[in-house]
Amino acid sequence: MPLPAEGLTKDSSDEEIKNAISASIKQCMDEGGREQAQCIAMVYSMSRKATGKRMTRLALASREK
């Protein structure tokens, strides 16, 4: 099944990107049998290519709240 991050575009909002990244990492681990670190790297790379945005700071900031 396609990951939610695959549906991102350059017009996706930061909130949409954050939600897609989170859902994609979970799905990757559940369906792909991969380790968390591998899924994180794959999904962030995928979202960066699709949106042109680096979301690491946004994702880390949301975890600190």
C-alpha positions as CSV (number, residue, x, y, z in Angstrom):
1,M,0.0,0.0,0.0
2,P,1.4,3.5,-0.8
3,L,2.7,5.5,2.0
4,P,0.9,8.8,2.9
5,A,4.2,10.7,2.2
6,E,3.9,9.7,-1.4
7,G,0.9,11.9,-1.8
8,L,2.7,15.1,-0.7
9,T,3.4,18.0,-3.1
10,K,5.2,21.3,-3.0
11,D,1.8,22.9,-2.0
12,S,1.4,20.6,1.1
13,S,1.1,22.6,4.4
14,D,3.6,21.9,7.2
15,E,0.8,20.3,9.2
16,E,-0.1,17.9,6.2
17,I,3.6,17.1,5.8
18,K,4.0,16.4,9.6
19,N,1.0,14.1,9.6
20,A,2.0,12.3,6.5
21,I,5.5,11.7,7.8
22,S,4.2,10.3,11.1
23,A,1.6,8.0,9.4
24,S,4.2,6.9,6.8
25,I,6.8,5.9,9.5
26,K,4.1,3.9,11.4
27,Q,2.9,2.2,8.2
28,C,6.5,1.4,7.1
29,M,7.2,-0.3,10.3
30,D,3.9,-2.2,10.5
31,E,3.8,-3.4,6.9
32,G,7.4,-3.3,5.8
33,G,8.9,-5.0,8.8
34,R,11.7,-2.5,8.8
35,E,13.4,-0.9,11.8
36,Q,12.3,2.5,13.0
37,A,15.5,4.3,12.0
38,Q,15.3,2.8,8.4
39,C,11.7,4.0,8.1
40,I,12.5,7.4,9.4
41,A,15.3,7.9,6.9
42,M,13.3,6.6,4.0
43,V,10.2,8.7,4.8
44,Y,12.0,12.0,5.4
45,S,13.9,11.5,2.1
46,M,10.7,10.8,0.3
47,S,8.9,13.9,1.8
48,R,11.9,16.1,1.1
49,K,11.9,15.1,-2.5
50,A,8.2,15.6,-2.9
51,T,7.9,19.0,-1.1
52,G,11.3,20.6,-1.3
53,K,11.1,21.2,2.4
54,R,13.3,19.8,5.2
55,M,10.9,18.9,8.0
56,T,13.3,17.7,10.6
57,R,13.1,20.9,12.7
58,L,9.3,20.9,12.6
59,A,9.0,17.3,13.6
60,L,11.5,17.6,16.4
61,A,9.8,20.8,17.7
62,S,6.4,19.1,17.7
63,R,7.8,16.2,19.9
64,E,9.1,18.7,22.5
65,K,5.7,20.2,23.1
